[in-house]
Amino acid sequence: MTTVSLVTGANRGLGRNTALSIARRGGDVILTYRSGADGAQAVVDEIERLGRKAVALQLDVGAVASFPRFVESVRAALRSAWGRDRFDHLVNNAGHGEMTPFTETSEAQFDLLFDVHVKGVFFLTQALAPLLEDGGRVVNFSSGLTRVTYPGFSAYSAAKGAIEILTVYMAKELGARGITANAIAPGAIETDFLGGAVRDTPAYNEAFASMTALGRVGTPDDIGPAVASLLGPDNRWVTAQRIEVSGGQNI
């Protein structure tokens, strides 16, 4: 049976690449977007050109109160597009970055990072768990910045560190249903993260490339296929792991 993967924040960046990589491997996708409906529809159209099905749903991962309504939207999409009640994979990708020195980080910045990257992931996964197939998969996005430091990312990295611990607990507590849970930790990637800082600022790009064993920064095509591979049947015995996909950054 064809798999259905739910990928949050898939209208752009790594989420978009992950959704397309899943489709290229023969899977169907429910993708979410907070804003940018046109971008989300463009991803749906591209997936459909690959011969797969896709549905785009609006979701603000930082708005926990909206999750019951979102779950009903997922349930309706599953029934209408696939004639089923459950999906196979949850990829918690949606998020944002803040690059602010520790001494200047505001409470509002801190709270928003934790609301989106920790609280949102925790309660969205909890809300969707009844719709996740036994034997399914959860993949949470972390960051290479939980292993190495770069000034300005203290709050962001703390949130991602929390996600890595949460992933281990998900693996333990959902394991009775045969569900695996793993964290993907990208290194520096050329996306629009932080306004495209790594992609568009030569000094940043060169600095991170010099730290990387493979001699360059990553691209979305380095990350999406890795996630899609982790969702495949060959990786059914991998769980509770932090998997860094960084080209050997700071080794």
C-alpha positions in Angstrom: 0.0 0.0 0.0 1.2 3.5 -0.8 2.5 5.4 2.2 1.2 8.8 3.3 3.6 11.1 5.0 2.7 14.3 6.8 5.5 17.0 6.5 5.1 20.2 8.4 6.4 23.5 6.9 6.8 21.9 3.5 6.0 24.9 1.3 9.7 25.9 1.2 13.2 24.9 2.2 14.0 21.5 3.8 10.4 20.6 4.2 9.7 21.2 0.5 12.7 19.1 -0.5 11.6 16.3 2.0 8.1 16.2 0.6 9.4 16.0 -3.0 12.0 13.4 -2.0 9.2 11.2 -0.5 7.2 11.6 -3.7 10.1 10.6 -5.8 10.4 7.4 -3.8 6.7 6.6 -4.5 5.0 8.1 -1.4 2.1 10.5 -1.1 2.2 13.6 1.1 0.1 15.8 3.3 2.1 19.0 3.6 1.5 22.0 5.9 2.2 25.7 5.6 1.8 28.5 8.1 1.6 31.2 5.4 2.6 31.1 1.7 -0.3 29.1 0.3 0.9 29.7 -3.2 4.2 28.0 -2.4 2.4 25.1 -0.8 0.2 24.7 -3.9 3.3 24.8 -6.1 4.7 21.8 -4.1 1.4 20.0 -4.5 1.5 20.6 -8.2 5.1 19.3 -8.5 4.3 16.2 -6.5 1.3 15.5 -8.7 3.5 15.9 -11.8 5.6 13.1 -10.3 2.5 10.9 -10.3 1.8 11.0 -6.6 -1.0 12.5 -4.5 -0.6 15.5 -2.2 -2.8 17.8 -0.1 -1.8 21.1 1.5 -3.3 22.1 4.9 -2.7 25.3 6.8 -1.1 25.0 10.2 0.6 27.2 12.7 2.8 24.8 14.7 3.1 27.5 17.5 -0.7 27.6 18.0 -1.5 24.5 20.1 -5.1 25.5 20.5 -5.6 25.0 16.8 -4.4 21.4 16.8 -7.8 19.6 17.4 -9.2 21.4 14.3 -6.1 20.5 12.3 -6.5 16.8 13.3 -10.0 16.9 11.9 -8.6 18.4 8.7 -6.1 15.6 8.4 -8.8 13.0 9.1 -11.0 14.5 6.3 -8.1 14.7 3.9 -7.2 11.1 4.5 -10.7 9.9 3.8 -11.3 12.1 0.8 -7.9 11.6 -1.0 -6.9 8.1 0.1 -10.0 6.4 1.6 -8.2 5.6 4.8 -8.2 6.8 8.4 -4.5 6.8 9.2 -1.2 8.0 7.8 2.3 6.4 8.0 4.9 9.0 8.7 5.1 12.3 10.6 8.0 14.7 9.8 8.2 17.6 12.2 10.1 20.1 10.2 8.3 23.5 10.5 10.3 26.1 12.4 12.3 29.3 12.3 15.6 30.6 13.5 16.9 33.4 15.7 20.5 34.6 15.7 20.9 36.8 18.7 23.6 36.9 21.3 22.8 35.2 24.6 23.0 38.4 26.5 20.6 40.1 24.1 18.0 37.4 23.6 14.5 38.6 24.7 12.0 36.5 26.5 9.6 36.9 23.5 12.3 35.4 21.2 13.0 32.6 23.6 9.3 31.8 24.1 8.5 31.8 20.4 11.4 29.4 19.7 10.2 27.0 22.4 6.6 27.3 21.4 7.3 26.3 17.8 10.2 23.9 18.1 9.4 22.1 21.4 5.8 22.7 22.6 4.4 22.6 19.1 6.2 19.4 18.2 5.3 17.8 21.5 1.6 18.5 21.3 1.2 18.1 17.6 2.7 14.7 17.7 0.5 13.8 20.7 -2.6 15.0 18.8 -1.8 13.1 15.7 -0.6 9.9 17.4 -4.1 8.3 17.1 -4.0 8.8 13.3 -0.4 7.4 12.9 -0.3 3.8 11.7 1.2 1.2 14.0 4.6 0.5 12.6 4.9 4.1 11.5 7.6 6.7 11.7 8.3 10.0 13.4 11.2 12.2 12.3 11.9 15.4 14.2 14.3 18.1 12.8 17.1 19.1 15.1 20.3 20.9 14.2 24.0 20.4 14.0 24.2 23.3 16.5 23.3 20.9 19.4 26.8 19.3 18.9 28.9 22.4 18.1 28.5 26.1 19.0 28.2 29.2 16.9 27.5 32.5 18.6 24.0 33.7 18.5 22.1 30.4 18.6 21.9 29.7 22.3 18.1 29.7 22.5 17.5 28.0 19.2 20.1 25.3 20.0 18.5 24.8 23.5 15.2 24.2 21.8 16.7 21.7 19.4 18.5 20.0 22.3 15.1 19.5 23.9 13.8 18.0 20.7 16.6 15.4 20.7 15.6 14.3 24.3 11.9 14.3 23.3 12.7 12.1 20.4 14.2 9.4 22.6 11.1 9.5 24.8 8.8 9.3 21.8 10.8 6.2 20.6 10.4 4.6 24.0 6.7 5.4 24.5 5.5 4.8 21.0 7.7 1.8 20.5 5.0 -0.5 21.8 3.1 0.3 18.6 6.1 -0.4 16.4 6.6 3.3 15.8 10.1 4.6 15.4 11.3 8.1 16.3 14.5 9.7 15.2 16.0 13.2 15.0 17.7 14.5 11.8 20.4 17.1 12.5 21.4 19.2 9.4 24.5 21.2 9.4 24.7 24.6 7.6 22.4 24.5 4.6 21.8 26.9 1.7 18.1 27.8 2.3 16.1 30.9 3.2 16.7 30.1 6.9 17.6 33.4 8.7 16.8 35.2 5.5 19.1 33.1 3.4 22.2 33.9 5.5 24.2 30.9 4.6 23.0 30.8 1.0 23.4 34.5 0.2 26.2 35.8 2.5 29.6 34.7 1.1 31.4 35.2 4.4 29.0 32.9 6.2 29.0 30.4 3.4 32.8 30.3 3.3 33.1 30.1 7.1 30.9 27.1 7.4 32.4 25.4 4.3 35.8 25.7 5.9 34.5 23.8 9.0 33.1 20.9 6.9 35.0 17.8 6.0 33.4 17.6 2.5 34.5 21.2 1.8 31.1 22.9 1.2 27.9 23.8 2.9 24.9 21.6 2.4 21.9 22.1 0.0 18.3 20.9 0.5 19.1 18.0 -1.9 21.5 16.7 0.8 18.8 16.6 3.4 15.4 15.7 1.9 16.6 12.4 0.4 18.2 11.4 3.7 14.8 11.9 5.5 13.0 10.0 2.8 15.5 7.2 3.1 15.0 7.0 6.9 11.2 6.6 6.3 11.8 3.6 4.0 11.5 -0.1 5.0 15.2 -0.6 5.0 15.5 1.6 8.2 12.7 -0.1 10.2 15.2 -1.0 13.0 16.6 2.5 13.5 15.0 4.4 16.4 15.9 6.8 19.2 18.8 8.1 17.2 20.2 11.6 16.5 21.4 11.4 12.8 23.6 14.2 11.8 23.6 15.1 8.1 26.2 17.8 7.9 29.0 16.7 5.5 31.3 16.3 8.6 30.9 19.8 10.1 33.4 20.5 12.9 34.8 17.0 13.1 
